[in-house]
Amino acid sequence: MTKSMQAAVLHSPGHITVESVPRPVITGPGQVLLSVASCGVCGSDIPRMMKNGAHKMPLICGHEFSAYVLEISADVEGVRVGDLVTVPPLIPCLKCDLCAAGRFSLCKDYDYFGSRRDGAYAEFVVSPASNVMVVPGHLDPRAAAMVDPAAIAVHGLRRTKIQKGSRVAVVGAGPIGLFAVQWALIHGASEVLAVDISAAKADQAREAGASMVASNDAEALEFGSFDVVLESAGVPAAENLAINLVGPGGDAVFVGIPTGPVELAQGTFSRFLRQEINLHGAWNSFSAPWPGAEWRDTVDMLANGTLKWEFMITHQLGLDALPGAFQMMNGRTEHFSKVLFQPNGA
């Protein structure tokens, strides 16, 4: 008899139901069955589940997660039943030229939890063994579920010339931005400005360590120019502001994912040209050896307490609350930062 589990299933944009579905099973070598401990909401999940849909539906979304190992294939090494793991959501092909060069984020034929294959808004998930990263046993499972956004933040900053003494601005104080504030300081930034229209998120940015905060363009520009600017909001206003905050020869790195057209004002584009600003795209968080220093450094910094994470959590919910929570986030009817679901209970 096939075992079942509870999962939040995306049937079409806005149509999400928590229902009983077949529990996944190991079907071959190199696989691990996981019991999901905690799964966070990424900003990309909201338009995916409420507006745009996924690559295929019905689908179980969710890709920022931690889990406990339940079963392993006979050939799997380095992972034991009971281990707490964090799971890089991108599954690279390991065959294309970009994978061979260690540029896994740019893989030409990748799979992905929660958008291309079933993810972790569910009690159980089967993962390739190569995608489970054992973390220290004392690490809180909620922190282990936040490795992905923290690794994305540091991956973006390392695309720039950040160094000791750099002035850094972070536009957008969601979880990625809050981690970016902390990573900037870890990398030696002398000052960090955080910009967000939300007063609650500005308060969180101060807790993350930002030395300056602003709630609009005028306030932000009063702080002068910056060597490095990371944009994580994914909206045209933020992308224009990011460029206008960069000083001569400085770097702007774009992490936020826009959901519509992006237009740069003429003055913004002129500044980009005249100040010889470097614009960088940052996608995901991976490097060689897989899954990359970004993930290993993040786990280390979470485990030793250097990276703060608990203050970001605004909602900690069971799976039954997921459809309503996504309605709230889509309508922005209350403040939220990191929203975590615990499919198997606390």
C-alpha positions in Angstrom: 0.0 0.0 0.0 1.4 3.4 -1.0 2.1 5.7 1.9 0.7 9.2 1.8 1.8 12.6 3.1 0.5 16.1 3.5 1.6 18.7 0.9 0.7 22.1 -0.4 -0.1 21.6 -4.0 -0.1 24.4 -6.6 -2.7 23.5 -9.2 -2.8 26.9 -11.0 -1.8 30.4 -10.0 -3.7 31.3 -6.8 -5.1 27.8 -6.5 -3.2 26.1 -3.7 -4.6 23.2 -1.6 -3.2 21.3 1.3 -3.9 17.7 0.5 -2.9 14.1 0.9 -0.5 13.0 -1.9 1.7 9.9 -2.4 4.8 10.0 -0.3 7.9 10.0 -2.5 10.2 7.0 -2.4 13.8 6.2 -3.3 13.8 4.7 -6.8 17.4 4.2 -7.6 21.0 4.9 -6.7 22.3 8.2 -5.3 19.1 9.2 -3.6 18.1 10.3 -0.1 14.6 10.4 1.5 14.2 13.5 3.7 11.8 14.5 6.3 11.3 18.3 5.9 12.1 20.2 9.1 11.6 23.8 7.9 10.9 25.5 4.6 11.1 29.2 4.0 9.3 31.4 1.5 11.5 33.0 -1.2 10.4 36.2 -2.8 10.2 34.3 -6.1 7.6 31.9 -4.6 4.9 34.6 -4.3 4.6 35.5 -8.0 5.2 31.8 -9.0 2.3 30.6 -6.8 -0.1 33.5 -7.0 0.4 34.9 -10.6 2.8 33.2 -13.0 2.6 29.5 -12.2 5.5 27.0 -12.2 7.1 25.2 -15.1 4.6 22.4 -14.7 1.5 22.0 -12.5 0.3 20.5 -10.3 3.5 21.0 -8.4 4.7 21.2 -4.8 6.7 24.4 -4.4 9.2 25.4 -1.8 13.0 25.4 -2.2 14.6 27.0 0.9 14.6 24.0 3.3 16.3 21.9 5.9 15.5 18.3 6.6 16.4 15.1 8.5 17.7 12.1 6.6 15.2 9.2 6.8 16.6 6.7 4.2 19.5 6.5 1.8 20.4 4.4 -1.2 22.9 1.7 -0.6 25.6 3.5 -2.6 25.4 6.8 -0.7 28.4 7.8 1.3 29.0 10.7 3.7 25.3 11.0 4.8 23.7 9.0 7.6 20.1 8.4 8.7 19.3 11.1 11.3 21.6 13.8 9.9 20.3 17.3 9.7 20.9 18.7 6.2 20.4 21.8 4.2 19.6 21.4 0.5 20.9 23.5 -2.4 17.7 23.8 -4.5 19.4 23.8 -7.9 20.3 20.4 -9.3 23.0 20.9 -12.0 23.4 18.5 -14.9 27.1 18.2 -14.2 27.5 17.5 -17.9 27.5 20.9 -19.7 30.5 23.1 -20.3 29.5 25.6 -17.6 29.1 22.8 -15.0 32.6 21.5 -16.1 33.9 25.1 -15.4 32.3 25.1 -12.0 29.7 27.7 -12.9 26.8 25.7 -11.6 24.4 28.6 -11.3 24.6 28.9 -15.1 24.0 25.2 -15.9 22.3 24.8 -19.2 20.1 21.8 -18.2 19.4 22.1 -14.5 16.5 20.9 -12.4 15.2 22.8 -9.4 13.2 22.0 -6.3 9.9 23.8 -6.1 9.7 25.1 -9.6 10.7 22.2 -12.0 10.3 19.3 -9.6 8.3 18.8 -6.3 9.8 20.8 -3.5 9.5 21.1 0.3 6.1 22.5 1.1 5.5 18.9 2.1 6.3 16.4 4.8 8.8 14.4 2.7 11.1 15.0 -0.3 13.5 12.8 -2.3 16.8 14.5 -3.2 19.9 13.5 -5.1 22.5 12.7 -2.4 24.8 15.3 -4.0 22.3 18.0 -3.1 22.2 17.3 0.7 24.8 19.2 2.8 25.2 17.9 6.3 25.2 20.7 8.9 26.4 20.7 12.5 23.9 18.9 14.7 23.6 21.9 17.1 22.4 24.2 14.3 18.7 25.1 14.6 16.8 23.5 11.7 15.2 27.0 11.0 18.7 28.5 10.5 19.6 25.5 8.2 16.5 26.4 6.1 17.9 29.9 5.6 21.3 29.0 4.1 20.0 29.6 0.6 19.1 33.3 1.0 22.2 33.9 3.0 24.4 32.2 0.3 22.6 34.3 -2.4 23.6 37.5 -0.6 27.2 36.6 -0.3 27.4 35.3 -3.8 26.1 38.6 -5.1 28.6 40.7 -3.0 31.5 38.5 -4.2 30.7 39.5 -7.7 31.9 43.0 -6.8 35.2 44.5 -5.7 34.1 44.7 -2.0 37.0 45.0 0.3 37.9 46.3 3.8 36.9 49.9 4.0 34.2 49.8 1.3 31.1 51.8 1.7 28.2 49.5 0.9 24.5 50.1 0.3 21.8 47.5 0.3 18.6 48.4 -1.5 15.7 46.2 -0.2 15.8 44.9 3.3 14.1 41.5 2.9 16.0 38.4 4.2 18.5 38.5 1.3 19.2 42.2 2.0 19.4 41.6 5.8 22.0 38.9 5.2 23.8 41.2 2.7 24.1 43.9 5.4 25.8 41.3 7.6 28.1 39.9 4.9 29.2 43.4 3.9 30.4 44.0 7.5 32.0 40.5 7.6 33.9 41.5 4.5 35.2 44.7 6.2 32.7 47.4 5.0 33.3 50.6 6.9 29.6 51.7 6.6 26.5 50.0 5.4 23.3 51.8 4.3 20.0 49.9 4.1 17.1 51.2 2.0 13.5 50.0 2.3 10.2 51.8 2.1 9.0 49.7 5.1 9.7 51.2 8.5 9.6 47.7 10.1 12.2 46.4 7.6 14.3 49.4 8.3 14.3 48.5 12.0 15.3 44.9 11.1 18.2 46.4 9.0 19.5 48.2 12.1 19.4 45.0 14.0 21.3 43.3 11.2 24.0 46.0 11.7 23.3 48.7 9.2 24.9 52.0 10.3 22.5 54.1 8.2 18.9 53.5 7.0 16.7 55.3 4.5 13.0 54.9 3.4 13.1 56.7 0.1 15.5 57.9 -2.7 16.0 61.4 -1.3 17.0 60.1 2.1 19.3 57.5 0.6 21.1 59.9 -1.8 21.8 62.2 1.2 24.4 59.7 2.4 26.5 60.2 -0.7 27.9 57.6 -3.1 29.0 54.0 -2.3 31.7 51.7 -3.6 29.3 48.7 -3.7 25.5 48.6 -4.0 23.5 45.4 -3.8 19.9 45.5 -5.0 17.6 42.8 -3.8 14.1 44.2 -4.3 13.6 43.4 -7.9 11.5 46.5 -8.8 12.5 49.3 -11.3 12.6 52.0 -8.7 15.1 50.1 -6.6 17.2 49.2 -9.6 17.3 52.9 -10.7 18.2 53.9 -7.1 21.0 51.3 -6.9 22.8 52.8 -9.9 22.4 56.3 -8.6 24.0 55.3 -5.3 27.2 54.0 -6.9 30.2 56.2 -6.9 32.7 56.6 -9.8 34.0 53.2 -11.0 32.0 51.4 -8.3 29.9 48.2 -8.5 26.1 47.6 -8.5 25.0 44.0 -8.3 21.4 43.0 -9.0 20.0 40.1 -7.1 16.3 40.9 -7.0 14.1 39.1 -9.6 11.7 41.5 -11.5 8.2 40.4 -12.4 7.7 43.0 -15.2 9.7 45.2 -17.5 12.6 47.2 -16.1 13.2 50.7 -17.4 16.1 52.9 -16.4 15.6 56.6 -16.4 17.7 58.6 -18.9 19.5 60.2 -16.0 20.2 56.9 -14.4 21.6 55.5 -17.7 23.7 58.6 -18.2 25.2 58.2 -14.7 26.0 54.5 -15.5 27.9 55.7 -18.6 29.6 58.8 -17.3 30.7 57.3 -13.9 31.9 54.1 -15.6 29.9 52.0 -13.2 30.1 48.3 -13.3 26.8 46.5 -13.3 26.7 42.8 -12.3 24.0 40.2 -12.4 23.9 37.5 -9.7 22.0 34.3 -10.1 21.6 31.7 -7.3 24.6 31.1 -5.1 26.9 28.3 -6.4 30.6 27.8 -7.2 33.2 25.0 -7.3 33.6 22.7 -5.6 29.8 22.1 -5.5 27.8 23.7 -3.9 30.5 26.3 -3.3 32.2 28.4 -0.7 29.1 30.5 -0.4 27.2 27.6 1.1 30.1 26.3 3.3 30.9 29.8 4.6 27.2 30.4 5.3 26.9 27.2 7.3 30.0 28.1 9.3 28.8 31.6 10.0 25.4 30.4 11.1 26.8 27.7 13.3 29.3 30.0 15.1 26.7 32.7 15.6 28.4 35.3 13.4 25.3 35.5 11.1 22.1 36.5 12.9 18.9 35.0 11.6 16.2 34.5 14.2 15.2 38.2 14.2 14.1 37.9 10.6 11.4 35.4 11.3 8.0 37.0 11.4 5.8 33.9 10.8 6.4 30.3 11.8 3.5 28.2 10.6 2.2 24.7 9.9 1.5 23.5 6.4 -2.3 24.0 6.8 -1.7 27.8 7.1 0.1 28.0 3.8 -2.7 29.0 1.4 -3.8 31.8 3.7 -0.3 33.0 4.3 0.3 33.3 0.5 -2.8 35.3 0.2 -1.5 37.6 2.9 1.9 38.0 1.3 0.5 38.5 -2.1 -1.8 41.3 -0.8 0.8 42.6 1.6 -1.9 43.0 4.2 0.6 42.7 7.1 4.4 43.0 7.7 6.4 39.9 6.9 10.0 39.1 6.5 11.1 35.5 6.7 8.1 33.2 6.7 8.8 29.5 7.6 6.6 26.5 7.3 7.2 23.3 9.4 5.4 20.5 7.6 6.2 18.0 10.4 5.5 20.2 13.3 7.9 22.2 15.5 
